[in-house]
Amino acid sequence: MNDSDRGAGRAARPRRADARRNEKTLLDAAAEVFVASGVDAPVRDIAAKAGVGTATIYRHFPTRADLIIAVYRHQVEACAEAGPALLESGATPYEALQRWIGLFVDFLVTKHGLAAVLRSDEAGFEALHAYFLDRLVPVCTRLLDAAAAAGEIRSDIPAVQLMHGVGNLCIGAEHDPDYDARRLAGLLIAGLRLPAD
């Protein structure tokens, strides 16, 4: 390998990192627009939120379904990564659980809109749902176990049941601005608390 080849390799790395950051910005913007306006929101609204042209979005995501799937996966990963970070930085495991459930609610409100669009491809939807469970159930389990081990909550609720309950509280929230799914999920989590001695 000559010096110019090595230089080209070094120059390519920052572009890849920039591309990842740009894609994250784009997916974050798309998620916000989907929450505010639904998954049928105009691409120009997403582009404006991300600070890019519509051609950039189409270059990354040629179809709306590609964009929706990417947003879904991006949000699952963000939610999965948040759990351990919140446990590490939270004052207590219960506080970490509360904050994670808030993030999970935000994701679910977006997810319900995404799911309606994705159901047209039942096999693809099932694969994404399995991915969702594989990534998030262990995170929720870890948060519940930590809070139970600290004596803050009861220990008899499986993560998948809690997530299902929170999910049911989020149904329809994207269509009703007066419905506060986050508050209701907070009340559900408060119900896990053990009484003070």
PEBEL-V84877 format. One record per run of one state. SS is the DSSP state (~ for helix, > for strand, _ for the rest). FROM is the first residue (numbers start at 1). TO is the last residue. If there is no record, write none. Layout:
ss:from:to
SS:FROM:TO
SS:FROM:TO
//
This chain:
ss:from:to
_:1:2
~:3:37
_:38:42
~:43:50
_:51:53
~:54:60
_:61:63
~:64:89
_:90:92
~:93:118
_:119:121
~:122:149
_:150:152
>:153:153
_:154:158
~:159:170
_:171:172
~:173:175
_:176:180
~:181:190
_:191:192
>:193:193
_:194:197
//
